[in-house]
Every structure is written in structure tokens, then in C-alpha cells.
């Protein structure tokens, strides 16, 4: 190899480079003009960063409404988490996409190790804090850390690393590896149990395979089988719960109650409004009272205090947003989410690096899925699953993880031309390692 250590030389006899006439001069001409060579400072990922900050400010304001005046501390903690999240975003934007690709698999191993750790029964409660029967959190003294939030990020990185080459997923058997990558963390998260987070993994894998170019007939066949399986599990669970005595062979009792609660809502059955449907009916009542333009802060705070909505600062924070700022405010918030997603999609579209494109698609799918599920369960269209509203719901692990994802996307956008290579997602074994040109900036 020749040339400076910051670049990787073109393999001798590279016919691909000769065919496309890539020379040092053309490479330098292709580099964007910037104070730092190879860094594109003005890029669409900044839209995502700005949207993330705006959503976080909305979240802090909404969390403040759920607490007594002058006596609350959750909104202050959320401000601290926001500051930590911004630092995490900046830190994750510094490494190049190549670095994130190199650490994808080791990070996956580490995340799985943490998911196993929280499930070990003899770990003291001072270290792993069970809540409502779930083992999801590791005590870090100042705050709790949720390994499943890390698992979402490294799953996307690992899948993007594997799906870079077309030969890996163009056959039905080739899809087994990405499904195995998904099922390892997903299965452990289900055991915690955390159905809400586990539900994200399927859409993420589907979207990334679709973006990579997997065959549609394979994807829709698998998606159809998955939908049938979910329907069968829900049906069997509901029927088993209605037996005397009730049994729960697949899902936990509270999970079956949530499905039954959704069925009751669809039927208009209010007999369980004070039991399994309590949280859902309270959320819809609070949303309805917000009207078109919302209520003043004092009146909104009074309604929230009298209605006693469980998890109003966390999973049900969307109801608080609508109550305070009304339909107009909720629409504006959804618009900010769309700005965030457009920033990621545009970053994927402008990146010349297949790994970077897939990472942005995966992150966009996580945020979009969480938003849709959370809003759906707040307005009574989906069962309550414990899904947080990204950047808005209270929680340090979730907020910092979301900003870390945004930082990685910014890293990709800052270096959109990091690789000069064969057309994306193509692979030729005869030429692999002989005809790739990489220009690292």
C-alpha cells in the first residue's frame, strides 16, 4: 500500500478504478468544499437534530404539567437527560461510518450480554431493579440504564453490516442470518418482559431488507406468516383467559388484559372502564378535553391531577400534549416528527455508503414505529404496550439512546462520500477485494 495512513490505497491493477477513471485529481474534485476536508457540514441530518431538540423541549414542558407546581423533579431530571443526550449526539457524530461498522458486531455481543445480565435471578435487587415484575433496568446510582435501548441501536448497526452485499439476502435461505440477528435480542427482551420494545424489531428488519433490495415475494411471505402467527397467539390467549380457571399459556395476564381491553373499546363496552380499560379511557378523556386549541397550563394541570392518568409523564404523555395544546399542538408535534424522519431519509438518499443508508433507514423505522404505536394506544386504536413517545416521554435511557441514534445519522451525513465503490448492495465474489476503491476523509 502507498499514500498517507488516512487513506486506503487502490489495489494494484484495479480495473474498476481504471474503467471509471478515478485518479487522485478526480477524488479531490469529488470531495466537498469544507473547512475540514471530506466533511459536509451542511447536510439534511441537521433537520433531525433540530427536530429532536424541539420534541425534547415539548416533552419537558409536558412532564412539568404532570407534577405539582414547585414540587416536581421529573422535568428537571429530563432537562439533565436532555443535556446528556446532546453530548451523546455530538460524541456519536465524531467517528466515521467505517468505525461504526467495525464495532457493530462487538457491540451486539455486549448488548446481548447486558440483556442476559438483567435476567439472571440471583443478581441483587440493588443492581437490577425489578419494576412491576419486569427486570429491565440496571442501577447506575444516579439513574437507571435500560439495556434494551442499547439493543435497538446495535441491532440496526449489525443488520446494516450484514446487508451491505446483495448475495446475503437475495435468497430465502439468506434471510435466516438477519432473522437470527434480530431474534437473539428480541427473545431476551420478551423474557424481561418488554413487549413494547420487542415489537419494534420486526418492522426494523422488514424496512432494512426492503431498502437493501431483498425480494418482495420473500418479504411479504414472511410478513404474512408473522401476521398469522400474531393473530393466532392473540386468539389462543384470549380464549384461554376466558376458561374456568383462566390460563395464560403464551402471553402474560397483563398482556392479555390489554388485548381484551382493546376489544372492549372497539365494541364500546365500558363495563371494565375502572379495571383493564382504566388507563385507555382516562387517556381518551384527557385528549378529548383538550379540544382544538388546548387548555391553559393551570387548567390542564388541574385536569391531569383530578383524572389521575397512570404513566402520564411516560407512556401516556401524548394525552398530556393534546390536553395542553389541543389538536393544533398535536398536529404540530407530528409535523416535527416528520421533519426528523425526512432528515434521516434524505441522509440515506445522499449517502454513497450502503452501510450508512441502511442505518438511517433502520433508525427512521424505530422512531416512526414508536410514534405510531404510542399515539395509537393513546387514542384507543392499539393496545397499551408500554411504548414510549420518542424524545417526549420521560426516561433517561430512552432519550439518550434516541440522541445517540441521531448522532450516528449525523456522522453518516457529515461524510456522505466516504466510500467510492461499486454500485450499492452489489457483490461479485470474483472481484471482491480486487476492485473496490475507498477514499476515507
RARAPE-V262044 format. One record per helix or strand of 3 or more residues. SS is the DSSP state (~ for helix, > for strand). FROM is the first residue (numbers start at 1). LEN is the number of residues. If there is no record, write none. Layout:
ss=SS from=FROM len=LEN
ss=SS from=FROM len=LEN
This chain:
ss=~ from=15 len=5
ss=~ from=24 len=7
ss=~ from=45 len=21
ss=~ from=74 len=21
ss=~ from=97 len=6
ss=~ from=104 len=16
ss=> from=128 len=4
ss=> from=134 len=6
ss=> from=144 len=3
ss=~ from=147 len=16
ss=~ from=166 len=3
ss=~ from=175 len=17
ss=~ from=195 len=18
ss=~ from=216 len=26
ss=~ from=253 len=15
ss=~ from=278 len=13
ss=~ from=297 len=11
ss=~ from=317 len=34
ss=~ from=354 len=25
ss=~ from=396 len=19
